[in-house]
Amino acid sequence: MFMNIFRESMQMGYCWVKDCFCGKKGRRSMLMCGVAVMVGIWFLLCASLRLAVREPSFAEEDCMLYYIVNADGMKGLGHSILLLVNEQGMGTVFSFNVMQRSLGESLFGKSGIGKLSTGTMTAEETETFLQTGDLGIDGDQLTDNYDMALYRPITTEEYQVILEQTIPYLNAEHQFETLYEKWAEEEDAGRRAEYERALEQMGQDQSLPLYQIYTNNCDHAVRTFISAVDSMMQEYTHYTRRMTPNG
């Protein structure tokens, strides 16, 4: 039946195009006729395929993982965050930023201890954020409007695995803050200089998850967390040419 309809529509279209070519309506009329034919064919194809919205196959008990990007974040350089949603729909956000260095020092390639800002939301707040992109949590880059997201369901076990990936970042941050407080409160010039040297050494310690704007920035951190449970992300981020800013 569809083939008969299709054949008749093509014959009608041929007649329309023939009239346009043989008449005096000019090129514009010819183009209009061609568009009309193509639109008619498109509608017939859609009707024959009976297109329908496919419902997601996520189970209600699944947790969710969201890789979210704000193209205008970080003073126009862009910013990525990770959102984990548990079985109850409550969201936890992770945002990795420079803490020890200024933006200028970072742009010159200087590494340093970063800050992994975290924030939590109720199920209602999480749903609102996912609908609007408006995030309003106290913390670096956590009060902004986000543009795009990739997401997938994860198990409760995978949820915990990702949380474990954040521990070294949080430990390094805590270690730096403790040492920084000692430096700020120290009145003896000699000991203060020692603390300052220790802080500088921390900022260059490759055993720590240092922030480096070109090799371990906010986007790298988020992808690293996700790679712990997602083999496709792990494979994709294996090549430096695909990592920000190269990618």
C-alpha positions as CSV (number, residue, x, y, z in Angstrom):
1,M,0.0,0.0,0.0
2,F,2.8,2.4,0.9
3,M,4.5,1.7,-2.4
4,N,1.3,2.7,-4.3
5,I,1.0,5.9,-2.3
6,F,4.7,6.6,-2.9
7,R,4.4,6.0,-6.6
8,E,1.3,8.2,-6.9
9,S,3.0,11.0,-5.0
10,M,6.1,10.8,-7.2
11,Q,3.9,11.0,-10.3
12,M,2.1,14.1,-8.9
13,G,5.4,15.6,-8.0
14,Y,6.7,14.9,-11.5
15,C,3.7,16.8,-12.9
16,W,4.3,19.7,-10.6
17,V,7.9,19.9,-11.5
18,K,7.0,19.5,-15.2
19,D,4.6,22.5,-15.0
20,C,7.2,24.6,-13.3
21,F,9.9,23.8,-15.9
22,C,7.6,24.3,-18.9
23,G,5.8,27.4,-17.6
24,K,7.1,30.9,-17.1
25,K,7.2,31.0,-13.3
26,G,11.0,31.1,-13.3
27,R,13.6,29.5,-11.1
28,R,11.9,30.4,-7.8
29,S,8.8,28.5,-8.7
30,M,10.9,25.5,-9.8
31,L,12.6,25.5,-6.4
32,M,9.3,25.8,-4.6
33,C,7.9,22.9,-6.5
34,G,10.9,20.8,-5.6
35,V,10.7,21.6,-1.9
36,A,7.0,20.7,-1.9
37,V,7.7,17.3,-3.4
38,M,10.5,16.6,-0.9
39,V,8.3,17.6,2.0
40,G,5.5,15.4,0.8
41,I,7.8,12.4,0.5
42,W,9.2,13.1,4.0
43,F,5.7,13.1,5.5
44,L,4.9,9.8,3.7
45,L,8.0,8.2,5.0
46,C,7.3,9.3,8.6
47,A,3.8,8.0,8.4
48,S,4.9,4.6,7.0
49,L,7.6,4.2,9.7
50,R,5.1,5.1,12.5
51,L,7.8,7.0,14.5
52,A,7.3,7.0,18.2
53,V,9.2,8.3,21.2
54,R,11.4,5.6,22.8
55,E,11.1,5.5,26.6
56,P,14.4,5.1,28.4
57,S,15.2,1.7,29.8
58,F,16.6,2.9,33.1
59,A,15.5,1.0,36.2
60,E,14.1,3.1,39.0
61,E,16.6,1.6,41.5
62,D,19.5,2.7,39.3
63,C,21.8,5.5,40.3
64,M,22.8,8.0,37.6
65,L,26.0,9.6,36.5
66,Y,26.1,13.0,34.7
67,Y,29.1,14.5,32.9
68,I,28.1,18.2,32.7
69,V,29.7,21.1,30.8
70,N,29.4,24.8,31.1
71,A,30.8,26.3,27.9
72,D,31.1,29.8,29.4
73,G,32.5,28.7,32.8
74,M,35.9,29.6,34.3
75,K,36.0,33.1,32.8
76,G,35.0,31.8,29.3
77,L,37.5,28.9,29.2
78,G,34.8,26.3,30.0
79,H,34.2,24.1,33.0
80,S,33.1,20.5,33.6
81,I,31.5,19.0,36.7
82,L,30.4,15.5,37.8
83,L,26.9,14.9,39.2
84,L,26.1,11.6,40.9
85,V,22.4,10.9,41.7
86,N,21.6,8.1,44.2
87,E,18.6,5.7,44.3
88,Q,16.5,8.4,46.1
89,G,17.2,11.0,43.4
90,M,19.5,13.1,45.6
91,G,22.4,14.7,43.8
92,T,26.1,15.2,44.7
93,V,28.2,17.5,42.6
94,F,32.0,17.5,42.2
95,S,34.0,20.5,40.8
96,F,37.8,20.5,40.5
97,N,39.4,23.9,40.5
98,V,42.8,25.6,41.0
99,M,43.4,26.6,44.6
100,Q,47.1,27.1,45.2
101,R,47.8,29.1,42.0
102,S,46.4,32.2,40.4
103,L,44.8,32.0,37.0
104,G,47.8,33.8,35.5
105,E,50.2,31.2,37.0
106,S,48.0,28.4,35.8
107,L,48.0,29.7,32.3
108,F,51.8,29.7,32.3
109,G,51.6,26.0,33.2
110,K,52.4,26.1,36.9
111,S,50.9,23.2,38.8
112,G,49.5,23.3,42.3
113,I,47.1,21.8,44.8
114,G,43.5,21.9,43.5
115,K,40.2,22.2,45.3
116,L,37.5,19.6,44.8
117,S,34.4,21.5,45.6
118,T,31.4,19.3,46.6
119,G,27.8,20.0,47.1
120,T,24.6,18.1,47.7
121,M,21.0,18.6,46.5
122,T,17.6,17.2,47.5
123,A,15.8,15.1,44.9
124,E,13.6,18.1,44.0
125,E,16.6,20.4,43.6
126,T,18.4,17.8,41.5
127,E,15.4,17.5,39.2
128,T,15.1,21.3,38.9
129,F,18.8,21.5,38.0
130,L,18.6,18.9,35.3
131,Q,15.6,20.7,33.8
132,T,17.0,24.2,33.9
133,G,20.8,23.9,34.1
134,D,20.8,26.4,36.9
135,L,23.1,25.3,39.8
136,G,23.0,27.2,43.0
137,I,25.4,25.6,45.5
138,D,28.0,27.4,47.5
139,G,31.5,26.5,46.1
140,D,33.8,27.2,43.1
141,Q,31.9,27.1,39.8
142,L,28.9,25.6,41.6
143,T,26.6,28.7,41.2
144,D,26.2,28.9,37.4
145,N,24.2,27.8,34.4
146,Y,25.3,24.6,32.7
147,D,24.7,23.8,29.1
148,M,25.2,20.2,28.2
149,A,25.3,16.7,29.8
150,L,26.1,13.2,29.0
151,Y,24.5,10.6,31.3
152,R,24.1,6.9,32.0
153,P,22.8,4.7,34.7
154,I,25.2,3.1,37.2
155,T,24.8,0.6,40.0
156,T,25.2,1.3,43.7
157,E,28.5,-0.4,43.6
158,E,29.8,1.8,40.7
159,Y,28.5,4.9,42.6
160,Q,30.7,3.9,45.5
161,V,33.7,3.2,43.2
162,I,33.5,6.8,41.8
163,L,33.3,8.3,45.3
164,E,36.5,6.4,46.2
165,Q,38.2,8.1,43.2
166,T,37.7,11.5,44.9
167,I,39.4,10.6,48.1
168,P,43.0,11.4,47.0
169,Y,41.8,14.8,45.7
170,L,40.1,15.6,49.0
171,N,43.1,14.3,51.1
172,A,45.6,16.5,49.2
173,E,43.3,19.5,49.6
174,H,43.0,18.9,53.4
175,Q,46.8,18.4,53.7
176,F,47.4,21.7,51.9
177,E,44.8,23.6,54.0
178,T,46.3,22.3,57.2
179,L,49.8,23.4,56.2
180,Y,48.6,26.7,54.9
181,E,46.9,27.5,58.2
182,K,50.2,26.8,60.0
183,W,52.0,29.1,57.6
184,A,49.4,31.9,58.1
185,E,49.5,31.7,61.9
186,E,53.3,31.3,62.3
187,E,55.0,34.4,63.6
188,D,58.6,33.1,63.6
189,A,60.1,34.1,60.2
190,G,62.3,31.0,60.0
191,R,59.6,28.5,60.6
192,R,57.2,30.5,58.4
193,A,59.8,30.2,55.5
194,E,59.9,26.4,56.1
195,Y,56.1,26.2,55.8
196,E,56.3,28.2,52.6
197,R,58.9,25.9,51.1
198,A,56.7,22.9,52.1
199,L,53.7,24.4,50.4
200,E,55.7,25.0,47.3
201,Q,57.0,21.4,47.3
202,M,53.4,20.1,47.6
203,G,52.5,22.1,44.5
204,Q,55.1,20.1,42.6
205,D,54.6,16.7,44.1
206,Q,53.7,14.4,41.2
207,S,52.4,11.7,43.6
208,L,49.5,14.0,44.4
209,P,46.5,14.8,42.0
210,L,47.8,18.3,41.2
211,Y,45.8,20.8,39.3
212,Q,47.5,21.7,36.0
213,I,45.4,23.6,33.5
214,Y,46.7,21.8,30.5
215,T,47.2,18.2,31.8
216,N,44.9,17.8,34.8
217,N,42.1,20.4,34.8
218,C,38.5,20.2,35.8
219,D,37.6,18.1,32.7
220,H,40.4,15.7,33.3
221,A,39.3,15.1,36.8
222,V,35.7,14.4,35.8
223,R,36.7,12.0,33.1
224,T,39.1,10.2,35.4
225,F,36.3,9.7,38.0
226,I,34.0,8.4,35.3
227,S,36.6,6.1,33.7
228,A,36.7,4.1,36.9
229,V,33.3,2.6,36.0
230,D,33.0,3.3,32.2
231,S,35.4,1.5,29.8
232,M,34.3,3.6,26.9
233,M,35.3,6.8,28.7
234,Q,38.5,5.2,29.9
235,E,39.4,4.2,26.3
236,Y,38.5,7.7,25.0
237,T,40.6,9.6,27.5
238,H,43.6,7.3,27.0
239,Y,44.8,9.5,24.2
240,T,46.0,13.0,25.2
241,R,44.9,14.4,21.8
242,R,41.3,13.9,23.0
243,M,41.8,15.6,26.3
244,T,41.1,19.3,27.0
245,P,42.5,21.6,25.7
246,N,43.7,19.4,22.8
247,G,40.3,17.9,22.2
